Amino acid sequence: MNGTGNSPNNPGGVNSKNIYGKVSARPAARDGHSGIIFNGRFIVFGGDRHQCPFNDLHFLSIAEEF
């Protein structure tokens, strides 16, 4: 790892952990979020729940969820 998140095994720089470490709980229910599937992960950003905005980022492993 070179400090940018890129490595030979992870050329896109998408890490399975964020700077806070791995969290075992699923993200809170939300709407208005953005999400993509990339390298076997569902990546979710932001959204809101009952006028409470989220500014977070979650990486969910599709293989581990199903």
N, C-alpha and C positions, 0 to 999 in steps of 0.2 A: 504494500500500500504506500502511496506516495504523498499522502496528505490531502489529495483531491478527491478521494473516494474511488479512484481508478486503480485496477490491478489486472494482471494477466487473466485471472479467473473471473473478473468482474469488469469488463471493458467499459460498460455504460456508467459505472460509478454508483449504481444503486446498491445500497447496503441493506442487510437484513436487520440492522440495529440502527436506531437513531442516536443522537448524542447522549440521550438519557438511558440507553440500554434497552434490552428486550423487555417488552411488557406482555404479560400473559393474558390480560383482559382484552376483549374486543373493544373497538371504538364505540362510543355512544351512538345511539340511533340519531339520524339526521336527515335533512333534505337540503337541496340547493348545493350539494357538494360536487366536486369534480373527481373523476376517477378514470384510470386507464389500466390495462393489463399489459405488463412488460416483464419479459423473462420469467414467466411463471408466477408473477406476483400481481395482486390487485393493489394499486396505489391510490389512496383516497386522500384528498385535500379539502379542508374547510367544510363549509356548510353551516347550517343553523338548526336549532331545535327550540321551538316556541319563543322566537325572537332573541335567542341567546346564541350569538355567532361563535363558531369554532374557527380557529386559525392554526389547525394542527395537520400533521401529515402522518399517515399510517401505511405500512407495508404489510400486506396479508399474503401469506404463502397459499396459493390455490391448492397445492398438493396436500398441505396440512389441514385445510378447512374441509375438504371433501373426501 
